[in-house]
Amino acid sequence: MSSIKIRKYQEEDAEVVKEIFTMGMSEHVPSSFMHVLKQPLFQMALMVMVCTLLMSSKSFLLPILAATLVLAATRQLVTYMFNSYIDACLKKDLSNIGETYLKQKDSCFWVAESDGRLVGTVACLPNENAPECLELKRLSVSHSHRGMGIAKALCRTVAEFTQERGYLAVMLFTSVVQTDAQKLYERLGFVKIREFVAPEPFAKVMNFTLLEYRLDLQRD
């Protein structure tokens, strides 16, 4: 098994960190598209459109073409939503990781190395709405190195950092389509405390739910 080393972020890691983040987020496009297709409102609207066109045109071809176009457009919208989120993150905290996470109080950014290759990331900073918590962010592991306990080790690094600084808990947000992440957090003792639909207009239409998790830490 490859040796895994977790260390603090360095400026020369910037491009690889951005690449790992971008690839990790892009992987959720197919599952998010399937999530949309399973929504009753979407299915009903698609069925009404197909039936209406079938009755009015007396042809199977037009409804099939229309349904195909709707599905293609929906896939493009899902892709656009994720690309917009990725771009926003790359322009915000990931544009200057050192300034955002290393120079601020009670914040940090770590990377995981396997045989000298950067394969994972995680960060934390104080949560604005829960002053007793640090928020875990930017957890991502390269697809080729999953199943090796790297994500678990990164989460524990954040938990230890949080406890050392006297905070009561670690919190994080994930999405309904990130089922593997949900299982990981729950195995580590995180408890889901809230579900809510993302505020973006298209996210509301597709019922894209965000989940908030919290891990309470033992006090010394």
Salt bridges, closest charged atoms under 4 A:
ASP13 OD2 - ARG7 NH1 2.82
GLU15 OE2 - LYS18 NZ 3.91
GLU27 OE1 - ARG146 NH1 2.78
ASP93 OD1 - ARG138 NH2 2.96
GLU99 OE1 - LYS103 NZ 3.61
ASP106 OD1 - ARG165 NE 3.84
GLU113 OE2 - ARG7 NH2 2.86
GLU132 OE2 - ARG214 NH1 3.00
GLU135 OE2 - LYS137 NZ 3.95
GLU164 OE1 - ARG165 NH1 3.59
GLU195 OE2 - LYS192 NZ 2.82
GLU212 OE1 - ARG194 NE 2.73
ASP216 OD1 - ARG214 NE 2.78
